[in-house]
């Protein structure tokens, strides 16, 4: 398939592996021009940017799940896991074979609960969120291991609902948000201090707490700086891992040491004109964020449509030279950095972060995508 053009006289089949941010966006964009088959083991799209709000507001949690059936008008969804992929299609865990003219590798990444659900069934995920909320509600002291955007956002969500809880965030890194403007980091520290979040950098746990993450059980554990930490519950907020096990046989590409695949500026997997990759699975040098995956999807969809029409695909993806972040600390707080005039980075104040993301976590955008608006 990498060397032959699919016939423009028949409906070209596009198999999209993964129904996350990038996968759903590219599937929807291609629905009118191709025969799309979206493959994912989950029974619903998960708007994982809302997962931390769901944990502290379980009555709101259902807002982050969108059944795949409403995404496309023509395409179909196959609920299964891809066991292996090659340039001509995929083999599913069930044994079914799906041949395709184009493949889009959009399988995303895994991350510890509660940032991403640990089940493929929406009602089970809701139950897990509600059960963990109950554990968290009764805990006076919370330890968050990982001071990246996820850990900090979780701290902010907890403090917004339970301002009297003691929340400590621990990380071996020497500073918050490395690579961002000093004023962004300073404003983040100021807000964290204001809401009473203790941030301990340059240190780590000498061993994991004796309880499972998200389970209330008082404990004391030693830190690498010689101090002791006590808490009633803890959460792991580090350990992202690309979902690419179905590429293990190397039939499409060898993965990098980070588990990603190398792509061209047009987001083709290197060596394959009709195999694309997007989102967290790619080696594109940028932070792995939903916003970037959605931009990748625009490029991939445009190039596939061009190929289907017998044209040369020309759209290329240009990573932003400015690190970008929108980091809410609850519905009303947070910091951001966006490109300003001329592309130079600028600080986005708390009110703007709240208006853009924090208040509603962009749920309306996905309701529209899934024809629920």
C-alpha positions as CSV (number, residue, x, y, z in Angstrom):
1,X,0.0,0.0,0.0
2,X,2.9,2.3,0.6
3,X,3.8,2.4,-3.1
4,X,0.5,2.2,-4.9
5,X,-2.3,4.8,-5.2
6,X,-5.7,3.6,-4.1
7,X,-8.2,3.8,-6.9
8,X,-10.1,7.0,-7.1
9,X,-13.0,5.2,-8.6
10,X,-14.1,3.4,-5.5
11,X,-14.7,4.6,-2.0
12,X,-11.3,4.6,-0.2
13,X,-11.3,2.8,3.1
14,X,-9.5,4.6,6.0
15,X,-8.9,2.7,9.2
16,X,-8.3,5.0,12.1
17,X,-6.7,3.3,15.1
18,X,-7.8,5.0,18.3
19,X,-10.8,7.2,19.2
20,X,-9.1,9.9,21.2
21,X,-8.8,13.6,20.4
22,X,-6.9,13.2,17.2
23,X,-8.6,10.0,16.0
24,X,-12.2,11.3,16.4
25,X,-11.2,14.6,14.7
26,X,-9.7,12.9,11.7
27,X,-12.5,10.4,11.4
28,X,-15.2,13.1,11.4
29,X,-13.2,15.2,8.9
30,X,-13.0,12.2,6.5
31,X,-16.5,11.0,6.9
32,X,-17.9,12.6,3.8
33,X,-15.1,11.7,1.4
34,X,-14.1,8.2,2.5
35,X,-15.3,5.0,4.1
36,X,-14.0,5.5,7.7
37,X,-13.6,2.7,10.1
38,X,-12.8,3.9,13.6
39,X,-11.4,1.2,15.9
40,X,-11.2,1.6,19.7
41,X,-11.8,-0.8,22.6
42,X,-13.8,1.9,24.5
43,X,-17.6,2.3,24.2
44,X,-17.3,6.0,24.4
45,X,-15.0,8.9,23.7
46,X,-13.5,10.3,27.0
47,X,-12.8,14.0,27.2
48,X,-9.9,13.4,29.5
49,X,-9.2,17.1,30.0
50,X,-12.3,17.0,32.2
51,X,-11.3,13.9,34.2
52,X,-9.9,15.8,37.2
53,X,-13.0,18.0,37.5
54,X,-15.1,14.8,37.3
55,X,-13.2,13.4,40.3
56,X,-14.1,16.3,42.5
57,X,-17.6,16.9,41.1
58,X,-19.0,13.4,40.4
59,X,-22.5,14.7,39.6
60,X,-20.8,16.5,36.6
61,X,-18.7,13.5,35.6
62,X,-21.0,12.1,32.9
63,X,-20.2,15.2,30.8
64,X,-16.8,13.8,29.8
65,X,-18.2,10.7,28.0
66,X,-19.6,10.8,24.5
67,X,-20.8,7.6,22.7
68,X,-19.0,7.1,19.4
69,X,-22.2,6.2,17.6
70,X,-23.1,9.9,17.1
71,X,-19.7,11.0,15.8
72,X,-20.1,10.1,12.1
73,X,-23.0,9.9,9.7
74,X,-21.5,7.4,7.2
75,X,-18.5,5.8,8.9
76,X,-18.6,2.9,11.3
77,X,-17.1,2.2,14.7
78,X,-15.5,-1.1,15.6
79,X,-15.2,-1.7,19.3
80,X,-12.1,-3.9,19.5
81,X,-8.4,-3.6,20.2
82,X,-5.8,-3.7,17.3
83,X,-3.4,-6.6,17.8
84,X,-1.2,-5.9,14.8
85,X,-1.0,-3.4,11.9
86,X,0.7,-3.5,8.6
87,X,0.7,-1.2,5.6
88,X,-2.4,-2.9,4.2
89,X,-4.6,-3.0,7.3
90,X,-5.1,-4.3,10.8
91,X,-5.7,-7.5,12.6
92,X,-8.0,-7.1,15.7
93,X,-7.7,-8.9,19.0
94,X,-10.9,-10.8,18.1
95,X,-9.1,-12.2,15.0
96,X,-11.0,-10.0,12.5
97,X,-9.0,-8.6,9.6
98,X,-9.7,-5.1,8.3
99,X,-8.1,-4.2,5.0
100,X,-7.7,-0.5,4.3
101,X,-6.4,1.9,1.7
102,X,-5.1,4.3,4.3
103,X,-4.2,3.8,8.0
104,X,-4.2,6.5,10.6
105,X,-2.3,5.6,13.8
106,X,-4.0,7.7,16.5
107,X,-3.8,5.4,19.5
108,X,-2.7,8.1,21.9
109,X,-1.1,7.3,25.2
110,X,-1.9,5.7,28.6
111,X,-1.7,7.7,31.8
112,X,-2.6,6.7,35.4
113,X,-6.1,7.2,36.8
114,X,-7.7,9.7,37.5
115,X,-6.3,11.7,34.6
116,X,-7.4,8.8,32.3
117,X,-9.9,6.1,33.0
118,X,-8.6,2.6,33.7
119,X,-11.5,0.8,32.1
120,X,-12.9,0.8,28.6
121,X,-16.6,0.8,29.7
122,X,-18.1,4.3,30.4
123,X,-20.5,3.2,33.2
124,X,-17.6,1.4,35.0
125,X,-15.4,4.5,34.6
126,X,-18.2,6.6,36.2
127,X,-18.4,4.2,39.0
128,X,-14.7,4.3,39.6
129,X,-14.7,8.1,39.6
130,X,-17.5,8.2,42.1
131,X,-15.9,5.6,44.4
132,X,-12.6,7.5,44.4
133,X,-14.4,10.8,45.0
134,X,-15.8,9.2,48.2
135,X,-12.3,8.1,49.2
136,X,-10.9,11.6,48.6
137,X,-13.8,13.4,50.3
138,X,-12.9,11.7,53.6
139,X,-9.2,12.3,53.4
140,X,-7.7,15.4,55.2
141,X,-4.2,15.2,53.7
142,X,-3.5,14.5,50.0
143,X,-0.2,13.7,48.4
144,X,0.2,14.2,44.7
145,X,3.3,12.6,43.1
146,X,4.2,14.6,40.0
147,X,4.2,18.4,39.6
148,X,3.5,18.5,35.8
149,X,0.4,20.1,34.5
150,X,-1.8,17.1,35.5
151,X,-0.6,17.0,39.1
152,X,-0.9,20.8,39.5
153,X,-4.4,20.8,37.9
154,X,-5.5,18.0,40.3
155,X,-4.2,20.0,43.2
156,X,-6.2,23.1,42.1
157,X,-9.4,21.1,41.5
158,X,-9.2,19.5,45.0
159,X,-8.6,22.9,46.6
160,X,-11.5,24.5,44.7
161,X,-13.9,22.0,46.3
162,X,-12.2,21.4,49.7
163,X,-10.1,24.5,50.5
164,X,-9.2,23.1,54.0
165,X,-7.6,19.9,52.8
166,X,-3.8,19.7,53.1
167,X,-2.4,19.2,49.6
168,X,1.2,18.4,48.9
169,X,2.7,18.1,45.4
170,X,6.1,16.3,45.1
171,X,8.5,16.1,42.1
172,X,12.2,15.5,41.6
173,X,12.4,18.3,39.0
174,X,14.1,21.5,40.2
175,X,11.4,23.9,38.9
176,X,7.8,24.1,37.7
177,X,6.9,24.2,34.0
178,X,10.5,24.3,32.7
179,X,10.8,26.1,29.4
180,X,8.0,28.5,30.1
181,X,8.3,32.2,30.8
182,X,9.7,33.1,34.3
183,X,6.5,35.2,34.8
184,X,4.3,32.2,34.0
185,X,6.2,30.1,36.6
186,X,6.1,32.9,39.2
187,X,2.4,33.4,38.7
188,X,1.8,29.7,39.0
189,X,3.7,29.6,42.3
190,X,1.9,32.6,43.6
191,X,-1.5,31.1,42.9
192,X,-0.5,27.7,44.4
193,X,0.7,29.4,47.5
194,X,-2.5,31.5,47.7
195,X,-4.7,28.4,47.7
196,X,-2.5,26.6,50.1
197,X,-0.9,24.0,48.0
198,X,2.6,22.9,49.2
199,X,5.0,22.2,46.3
200,X,8.1,20.3,47.1
201,X,10.6,20.2,44.2
202,X,13.9,18.4,43.9
203,X,12.8,15.4,46.0
204,X,11.1,12.1,45.5
205,X,9.7,9.2,47.5
206,X,12.2,6.5,48.5
207,X,9.4,4.0,48.0
208,X,5.7,4.1,47.1
209,X,3.1,4.5,49.8
210,X,1.7,1.3,51.1
211,X,-1.8,1.9,49.7
212,X,-3.0,1.9,46.1
213,X,-3.4,5.4,44.5
214,X,-6.8,6.9,45.1
215,X,-7.5,4.7,48.2
216,X,-7.9,6.4,51.5
217,X,-5.4,5.0,54.1
218,X,-3.2,7.1,56.3
219,X,0.5,6.5,55.9
220,X,4.0,7.9,56.4
221,X,6.7,7.6,53.7
222,X,10.2,8.8,53.5
223,X,11.4,11.4,50.9
224,X,14.8,11.5,49.3
225,X,15.7,14.7,51.1
226,X,15.5,12.9,54.4
227,X,12.1,14.2,55.5
228,X,9.0,12.2,56.1
229,X,5.6,12.8,54.4
230,X,2.3,11.9,55.9
231,X,-1.0,11.7,54.0
232,X,-4.4,10.0,54.0
233,X,-4.5,9.4,50.2
234,X,-2.2,9.8,47.2
235,X,-2.4,10.0,43.5
236,X,0.2,9.2,40.8
237,X,0.5,12.0,38.2
238,X,3.3,10.9,36.1
239,X,4.1,8.0,33.7
240,X,2.7,8.7,30.3
241,X,3.2,5.8,27.8
242,X,2.4,5.8,24.1
243,X,-0.1,3.1,23.1
244,X,1.8,1.4,20.3
245,X,2.1,-2.3,21.2
246,X,0.4,-3.3,18.0
247,X,3.5,-2.0,16.2
248,X,5.8,-4.3,18.0
249,X,6.5,-6.6,15.0
250,X,7.9,-3.7,13.0
251,X,5.7,-4.3,10.0
252,X,5.0,-0.6,9.7
253,X,7.9,1.1,11.6
254,X,10.4,0.7,14.3
255,X,9.5,2.7,17.3
256,X,11.9,5.1,19.0
257,X,13.2,4.6,22.5
258,X,10.3,6.7,23.7
259,X,7.8,4.3,22.0
260,X,6.9,6.8,19.3
261,X,7.0,6.6,15.5
262,X,8.9,8.9,13.2
263,X,6.8,11.0,10.9
264,X,7.4,13.3,7.9
265,X,6.2,16.9,7.9
266,X,3.0,15.6,6.2
267,X,2.6,13.3,9.1
268,X,3.2,10.2,7.1
269,X,4.9,7.4,9.0
270,X,8.4,7.3,7.4
271,X,8.5,5.1,4.4
272,X,4.7,4.9,3.8
273,X,2.7,7.3,1.6
274,X,-0.7,6.0,2.9
275,X,0.1,5.4,6.5
276,X,-0.2,8.4,8.8
277,X,0.3,9.0,12.5
278,X,-0.8,11.8,14.8
279,X,-0.9,12.8,18.4
280,X,1.0,11.3,21.3
281,X,2.3,8.4,19.2
282,X,4.4,10.7,16.9
283,X,7.9,11.9,17.4
284,X,6.9,15.5,16.6
285,X,9.0,17.7,19.0
286,X,6.3,19.3,21.0
287,X,4.3,18.7,24.2
288,X,1.7,16.0,23.8
289,X,-1.6,17.8,24.1
290,X,-5.1,17.4,22.8
291,X,-4.9,20.7,21.0
292,X,-1.9,19.5,19.0
293,X,-3.5,16.2,18.2
294,X,-6.5,18.0,16.8
295,X,-4.2,20.2,14.6
296,X,-2.4,17.0,13.4
297,X,-5.8,15.6,12.4
298,X,-6.5,18.6,10.1
299,X,-3.2,18.0,8.3
300,X,-3.8,14.2,8.0
301,X,-7.4,14.6,6.8
302,X,-6.4,17.2,4.2
303,X,-3.6,15.0,2.8
304,X,-5.8,11.9,2.6
305,X,-8.6,13.8,0.8
306,X,-6.0,15.0,-1.7
307,X,-4.8,11.5,-2.3
308,X,-8.3,10.1,-2.7
309,X,-9.0,12.8,-5.3
310,X,-5.8,11.8,-7.2
311,X,-3.9,15.0,-6.1
312,X,-0.6,15.4,-4.5
313,X,-0.8,15.8,-0.7
314,X,0.8,19.0,0.2
315,X,-0.3,20.1,3.7
316,X,2.5,20.0,6.3
317,X,2.4,20.3,10.1
318,X,4.6,23.0,11.7
319,X,5.1,22.6,15.4
320,X,4.8,25.9,17.3
321,X,8.1,27.4,18.3
322,X,6.3,28.8,21.4
323,X,5.5,26.4,24.3
324,X,1.8,26.5,24.9
325,X,-0.2,25.7,28.0
326,X,-3.6,26.4,29.6
327,X,-3.3,25.1,33.2
328,X,-6.5,25.7,35.2
329,X,-6.3,25.6,39.0
330,X,-10.0,24.9,39.6
331,X,-12.8,26.8,37.6
332,X,-11.5,30.3,38.4
333,X,-7.7,30.1,38.7
334,X,-4.8,29.0,36.6
335,X,-2.0,30.2,34.3
336,X,-1.4,30.1,30.6
337,X,1.2,30.8,28.0
338,X,0.2,31.5,24.3
339,X,2.0,33.0,21.3
340,X,1.5,36.7,21.2
341,X,2.1,39.2,18.3
342,X,5.0,38.0,16.2
343,X,4.9,34.6,17.9
344,X,6.6,35.7,21.1
345,X,5.2,34.0,24.2
346,X,3.0,35.9,26.6
347,X,1.4,35.2,30.0
348,X,-2.3,34.5,30.0
349,X,-3.9,35.6,33.3
350,X,-6.2,33.5,35.5
351,X,-9.4,35.2,34.2
352,X,-8.5,34.3,30.6
353,X,-7.5,30.7,31.5
354,X,-10.8,30.4,33.3
355,X,-12.8,31.8,30.4
356,X,-11.1,29.7,27.8
357,X,-10.9,26.4,29.7
358,X,-11.3,26.4,33.4
359,X,-15.0,27.2,33.8
360,X,-16.4,24.6,31.4
361,X,-13.3,22.6,30.3
362,X,-14.4,22.9,26.6
363,X,-17.2,20.4,27.0
364,X,-19.4,22.3,24.5
365,X,-16.7,21.8,21.8
366,X,-17.0,18.0,22.1
367,X,-20.8,18.1,22.3
368,X,-20.7,19.8,18.9
369,X,-18.2,17.3,17.5
370,X,-20.5,14.4,18.6
371,X,-23.6,16.1,17.3
372,X,-24.9,16.6,20.8
373,X,-24.9,20.4,20.9
